[in-house]
Amino acid sequence: MYPKNGKVIFHVDMNSFYASVEMAHDPTLKGKPLAIAGNPEERRGIIVTCSYEARKFGVKTTMPLWEAKKLCPTLIVMTPNFDRYRAASTAMFELLRQFSDLVEPVSIDEGYMDITESKELGSPPAIAELIQKRIFDELNLPCSIGIAPNKFLAKTASDMKKPMGITILRKRDVPTVLWPLDVEEMHGVGKKTAEKLKSLGLQTIGDLAAANEIQLKALLGINGVRLKERANGIDKRQVNPDSVYDFKSIGNSTTLPKDTTNQRELITVFDRLSEQVTSRMSRKQVVATVLGITIRYKSRQTITRSQKLENPIARKSEIFEVAKQLFNRNWDGNPVRLLGITATGLQEVEEAVKQLDLFTYEKEAEKEPLLNTMSKLKDKYGKNIIGTASSRVNQKRPLNIDGGTDTSFNKDFLQGDKPNSTDS
């Protein structure tokens, strides 16, 4: 069961995660049609996830709440409890790490494991069964597990049997199992990409596997070549626990309770969004060099505007001020439906270099003796010997003795306001 030169990769996918967590919290919900949705009064009445009992009535993710209730009059509707979901996710990933050091979370409810070096724990199917049983027994949560030689096939396998499925998908199975399927059913191919592929006559995954690489690259860029490789069962990506720290932007947006042209109300929304973005940046210990805003009008027209900053920023007051200026310059006065703030060009605080201007130089110069002393201490004892109070509070685990940070699970979807989730 363990190849001599290859890998054994698991994809662990929690089933109907938000609904399952609520059922684990309140067992009286088990066996009933349950949906997790936003507040319909605030126009967020969209199904986020639902139990398998609700799905039997035709209830689906992203379906408007009114439509779901029409299909299932007995539907129980609950608003999301993200703190509860984050706690369950943390416990799940901690359990997975008991079987392998190579665990890569990809969202709040799914992750990859490389168990190639876990031979002493048993065969891959035996390990998968044990993981599935322990998650269910200890957390009262169901999951499906895909077993394969790479990430793509493992992800594909975990989708094949839900809930509580364990599926093995080998590369030699690709021609018979995957190639006959419609290209839109392939993991990584969305509706728009499928339409483009079908414009070339590529109807099935098998068609994509045999497609002309030059045509694919002209149509989809490097992603076209990558999709062809996946269609042939090829995926060279490694399971990387540290990728959990990779991020390119931090942003928050909100749909307003009602369309409004009241400038004071809109500025107040930006004040709240600035606080949320600042909090998340603080947890990640990063600063932003570019700040952008999103404005969506009543007509659904959406514009984004950004500004490259002279100096990196991280304080709420700075983020709010830039966002407010961008809004005042770009708002056309029409009713607004949604607002958002996104910080990009992120840099770690330790690496950020401030371009001092005439007005900040004097203040920074006053700090120079202290900064020099801190620098010497960090050189001697490690960069984490000194930090801000907030950085210590946000630190979940002690630092390694060599000064490197612990690789405990710290992805934004566990710490932000609204975790990402794939409904499954």
Residue pairs with C-beta under 8 A, 6 or more apart in sequence:
1 8
1 123
1 124
1 125
2 8
2 116
2 119
2 124
3 149
6 116
6 149
7 114
7 116
7 149
7 150
7 239
8 114
8 115
8 116
8 124
8 147
8 149
9 112
9 113
9 114
9 115
9 147
9 148
9 149
9 150
9 151
9 153
9 154
9 239
10 112
10 113
10 114
10 115
10 124
10 127
10 128
10 131
10 145
10 146
10 147
10 154
11 110
11 111
11 112
11 113
11 145
11 146
11 148
11 151
11 154
11 155
11 157
11 158
12 92
12 96
12 110
12 111
12 112
12 113
12 131
12 143
12 144
12 145
12 158
13 109
13 110
13 143
13 144
13 145
13 146
13 155
13 158
13 159
13 162
13 422
13 424
14 20
14 92
14 109
14 110
14 141
14 142
14 143
14 424
15 52
15 141
15 142
15 143
15 144
15 162
15 163
15 164
15 424
16 49
16 50
16 51
16 52
16 142
16 163
16 423
16 424
17 49
17 85
17 88
17 89
17 108
17 109
17 141
17 421
17 423
17 424
18 36
18 48
18 49
18 80
18 85
18 421
19 34
19 35
19 36
19 49
19 50
19 51
19 54
20 51
20 141
20 142
21 81
21 84
21 85
21 88
21 141
22 29
22 34
22 36
22 78
22 81
22 84
23 29
23 30
23 34
23 51
23 140
24 88
24 139
24 140
24 141
25 84
29 51
29 76
31 53
32 51
32 53
32 74
32 76
33 50
33 51
33 53
33 54
33 56
33 57
33 59
33 72
33 74
33 75
33 76
34 50
34 51
34 53
34 54
34 75
34 76
34 77
34 78
35 47
35 48
35 49
35 50
35 51
35 54
35 59
35 65
35 68
35 75
35 76
35 77
35 78
36 47
36 48
36 49
36 50
36 77
36 78
36 79
36 80
37 44
37 45
37 46
37 47
37 48
37 65
37 68
37 77
37 78
37 79
38 44
38 45
38 46
38 48
38 79
38 80
39 45
39 79
40 65
40 66
41 257
42 255
42 257
43 255
43 257
44 255
45 64
45 65
45 66
46 62
46 63
46 64
46 65
47 59
47 60
47 61
47 62
47 63
47 64
47 65
47 68
48 61
48 80
48 421
48 423
49 61
49 421
49 423
50 59
50 60
50 61
50 68
50 75
52 163
54 68
54 72
54 75
57 71
57 72
57 75
58 71
58 72
59 68
59 71
59 72
59 75
60 68
61 423
65 77
68 75
69 75
69 77
80 418
82 417
82 418
82 419
85 108
85 109
85 419
85 421
86 108
86 414
86 415
86 419
88 139
88 141
89 105
89 108
89 109
89 413
89 414
89 419
90 409
90 414
91 138
91 139
92 109
92 135
92 139
92 141
92 143
93 103
93 105
93 111
93 409
94 409
95 131
95 134
95 135
95 138
95 139
96 103
96 111
96 113
96 131
97 103
99 113
99 115
99 118
99 121
99 127
99 130
99 131
100 113
100 114
100 115
100 117
100 118
101 241
102 113
102 114
102 115
102 239
102 240
102 241
103 111
103 112
103 113
103 239
103 241
104 111
104 112
104 113
104 239
104 240
104 241
104 243
104 244
105 111
105 244
105 409
105 411
106 112
107 413
107 419
107 420
107 421
107 422
108 413
108 414
108 419
108 420
108 421
109 421
109 422
109 424
110 158
110 422
110 424
112 151
112 154
112 155
112 239
113 239
114 238
114 239
115 121
115 124
115 127
118 127
121 127
121 130
122 130
124 147
124 168
125 147
125 166
125 168
128 145
128 147
128 166
129 166
131 143
131 145
132 143
132 145
132 164
132 166
135 141
135 142
135 143
136 142
136 143
136 164
142 163
142 164
143 163
143 164
144 158
144 159
144 161
144 162
144 163
144 164
144 165
144 166
144 167
144 424
145 158
145 165
145 166
145 167
146 153
146 154
146 155
146 156
146 157
146 158
146 159
146 160
146 167
146 169
147 154
147 157
147 166
147 167
147 168
147 169
148 154
148 156
148 157
148 168
148 169
148 170
149 170
149 171
150 233
150 234
150 235
150 236
150 237
151 235
151 237
151 239
152 187
152 188
152 230
152 233
152 234
152 235
152 237
153 169
153 170
153 171
153 174
153 233
153 235
154 169
155 187
156 169
156 178
156 186
156 187
157 167
157 168
157 169
158 165
158 167
158 424
159 187
159 424
160 167
160 169
161 167
162 424
169 177
171 233
174 209
174 231
174 232
174 233
175 206
178 186
178 205
178 206
178 231
178 233
179 204
179 205
179 206
179 209
179 231
180 204
180 205
180 206
181 204
181 205
182 194
182 203
182 204
182 205
183 189
183 194
183 197
183 198
183 202
183 203
183 204
183 205
183 207
183 208
184 190
184 191
184 194
185 205
186 205
186 208
186 227
186 230
186 231
187 230
188 227
188 230
189 197
189 227
193 220
193 227
196 219
196 220
197 207
197 208
197 211
197 219
199 219
200 211
200 215
200 216
200 219
201 207
202 208
202 211
205 231
206 231
208 227
208 228
208 231
209 228
209 231
209 232
211 228
213 224
213 225
213 228
215 224
216 224
216 225
216 227
216 228
217 224
217 225
218 224
220 227
229 235
241 407
242 407
244 409
244 410
244 411
245 410
245 411
247 284
247 346
247 412
248 344
248 346
249 342
249 343
249 344
249 346
250 277
250 280
250 281
250 284
250 286
250 288
250 342
250 343
250 346
250 412
251 277
251 292
251 340
251 341
251 342
251 343
252 273
252 276
252 277
252 280
252 340
252 341
252 416
252 417
253 273
253 294
253 338
253 339
253 340
253 341
254 269
254 272
254 273
254 338
254 339
254 340
255 337
255 338
256 269
256 336
256 337
256 338
256 339
259 298
259 335
259 336
259 337
260 266
260 335
260 336
261 333
261 334
261 335
261 336
263 331
266 327
266 331
266 336
266 339
267 324
267 327
269 339
270 293
270 320
270 323
270 324
270 327
270 339
270 341
271 320
273 323
273 339
273 340
273 341
274 316
274 319
274 320
274 323
274 341
275 316
276 417
277 319
277 341
277 342
277 343
278 314
278 315
278 316
278 319
280 412
280 415
280 416
281 287
281 288
281 314
281 343
281 346
282 314
282 390
282 394
283 394
283 412
283 415
284 346
284 412
285 348
285 349
285 350
285 391
285 394
286 314
286 346
286 347
286 348
286 349
287 312
287 313
287 314
287 346
287 347
287 349
287 352
288 309
288 312
288 313
288 314
288 319
288 343
288 344
288 345
288 346
289 308
289 309
289 312
289 344
289 345
289 346
289 347
290 306
290 307
290 308
290 309
290 343
290 344
290 345
291 306
291 307
291 309
291 313
291 319
291 322
291 323
291 326
291 341
291 342
291 343
291 344
292 304
292 305
292 306
292 307
292 326
292 341
292 342
292 343
292 344
293 304
293 305
293 306
293 323
293 326
293 327
293 330
293 339
293 340
293 341
293 342
294 302
294 303
294 304
294 338
294 339
294 340
294 341
294 342
295 302
295 303
295 304
295 305
295 327
295 330
295 331
295 336
295 338
295 339
296 302
296 336
296 337
296 338
296 339
297 332
297 334
297 335
297 336
297 337
298 334
298 335
298 336
298 337
299 334
300 337
302 338
303 330
304 342
305 326
305 329
305 330
306 326
306 342
306 344
307 322
307 325
307 326
308 345
309 322
309 345
310 355
310 357
311 354
311 355
311 357
311 360
312 347
312 352
312 354
313 319
313 322
314 349
319 341
319 343
323 341
327 339
350 383
354 360
354 364
356 364
374 386
377 385
377 386
378 385
378 386
381 403
382 399
382 402
382 403
383 403
384 399
384 403
384 405
385 403
396 406
396 408
396 410
397 406
397 408
398 406
399 405
399 406
400 406
413 419
413 420
413 421
